[in-house]
Amino acid sequence: MSSTGRDVFGKARVGGRIGQLDLQTPDGPPVRLRRGGRFATVLVRVPPDASEELRAWLAEVDGARASFAHWDGRVVVVVAGTVEDSRALEESTGLRLPLTIDPAGSAGEGPEDIVIVVADRWGEVYHVARAGNVQELPSPRELEAWLQFLATQCPE
């Protein structure tokens, strides 16, 4: 099953769930959310024309991949645009994070919004942040703290 960002971001609420969805990638196989229930996931929806500040923030997040993986977490970037927009972001930043696309641009409140959803390995949403600018975004350390929290939860 494939999905648009509307299914993930538009309906994301703390305590809700993200589905077992596949997000389209520019060139390869889709990125499966809740991939076998192993990884907590931080989804980052970005506009197609990411600012220099946002690109710098993404580079910081990209640099923290090993820390996220330590807590069985991963970050997936969703570009609210076209395949070309996603490729342009990848080429201009050298990101190694998984890049997916939301061709309908429906993932946020508006096309310029940045949306972050933090969900545990079962898809339960623990944190949602919507930001109009980079200064409102959580730091990579804050994202790691969420992943650490999720990794140390005891299933009931």
C-alpha positions in Angstrom: 0.0 0.0 0.0 1.4 3.4 -0.8 0.5 6.6 0.9 0.6 10.3 0.7 1.8 12.5 3.5 -1.8 13.4 4.3 -2.2 9.9 5.8 0.8 10.4 8.0 1.1 14.0 8.9 -2.3 15.6 8.4 -3.9 13.1 10.9 -0.9 12.7 13.2 -1.9 13.2 16.8 -0.2 12.2 20.0 -1.7 8.8 21.1 -2.8 8.1 17.5 -1.1 5.6 15.2 0.7 5.8 11.9 -0.2 2.9 9.6 1.9 0.2 8.0 2.5 2.4 5.1 5.0 2.6 2.2 6.4 6.0 1.4 7.5 6.5 -2.2 11.2 7.1 -2.8 12.7 8.9 -5.9 14.7 5.9 -7.2 14.4 2.9 -5.1 12.0 0.7 -3.2 9.5 2.4 -0.9 10.3 3.1 2.7 8.1 1.0 4.9 6.9 2.5 8.1 6.6 0.2 11.1 9.1 -2.1 9.2 8.4 -5.3 11.1 8.0 -3.3 14.4 11.7 -2.9 14.9 12.4 0.8 14.6 11.0 3.9 16.3 10.7 6.5 13.5 11.1 10.2 13.3 9.3 11.5 10.2 10.4 14.9 9.0 8.2 16.6 6.4 10.0 19.4 4.6 8.8 21.8 1.9 10.2 21.3 -1.6 12.3 24.5 -1.5 14.1 23.9 1.8 15.9 26.9 3.0 19.6 27.0 3.8 18.8 27.0 7.5 16.6 23.9 7.0 19.3 22.2 5.0 21.8 22.9 7.8 19.4 21.4 10.4 18.9 18.3 8.2 22.7 17.9 7.9 22.9 18.0 11.8 20.1 15.4 12.0 21.9 13.3 9.3 25.1 13.5 11.4 23.2 12.0 14.4 22.2 8.9 12.6 24.5 6.6 14.6 23.1 8.0 17.8 19.6 7.4 16.6 20.4 3.9 15.5 21.8 3.1 19.0 18.3 3.5 20.3 16.8 1.5 17.4 15.5 4.7 15.8 15.6 6.1 12.4 14.8 9.4 10.6 12.9 9.5 7.3 12.7 12.8 5.4 9.5 13.4 3.4 9.8 16.1 0.7 6.4 17.7 0.0 7.1 17.9 -3.7 8.3 16.0 -6.7 10.9 13.4 -7.4 13.1 16.3 -8.8 12.7 18.2 -5.5 13.8 15.2 -3.5 16.8 14.7 -5.8 17.8 18.3 -5.6 17.7 18.2 -1.8 19.8 15.1 -1.7 22.3 16.5 -4.1 22.6 19.9 -2.4 23.0 18.4 1.1 24.6 14.9 0.6 22.0 13.5 3.0 22.2 9.8 3.8 18.9 9.8 5.5 16.1 8.0 3.6 14.4 10.5 1.4 10.8 10.0 0.4 8.3 12.2 -1.5 4.8 13.5 -1.0 3.9 14.5 -4.6 0.6 15.9 -3.6 2.3 18.3 -1.1 -0.5 17.4 1.4 1.7 16.6 4.3 1.5 19.8 6.3 -0.8 22.6 7.2 0.7 24.6 4.4 3.3 24.0 1.7 6.0 25.8 3.7 5.4 24.0 7.0 7.8 21.6 8.5 6.2 18.7 10.4 7.9 16.2 12.7 6.2 13.0 13.9 7.9 10.7 16.4 6.3 7.2 16.6 7.3 4.0 18.4 8.0 0.7 16.7 4.3 -0.1 16.8 3.3 3.1 15.2 2.0 4.9 18.2 2.6 8.7 17.9 4.4 10.2 20.9 5.3 13.7 19.6 4.1 15.9 16.8 5.8 19.3 16.0 4.6 21.7 13.4 7.0 24.6 12.6 7.0 27.5 10.2 10.7 28.0 10.6 13.8 26.1 11.7 14.1 27.9 15.0 11.0 26.1 16.2 12.4 22.6 15.4 13.7 20.3 18.0 17.4 19.8 18.0 19.0 16.5 17.0 19.7 15.9 20.7 15.9 16.3 21.5 15.1 13.8 18.8 17.6 11.4 20.2 16.0 11.9 23.7 12.6 10.9 22.2 14.2 7.8 20.7 15.9 6.9 23.9 12.6 7.3 25.8 10.9 5.0 23.3 13.6 2.4 23.4 13.5 2.1 27.1 9.7 1.8 27.4 8.5 -1.4 28.9 5.7 -3.0 26.9 2.6 -3.6 29.0 
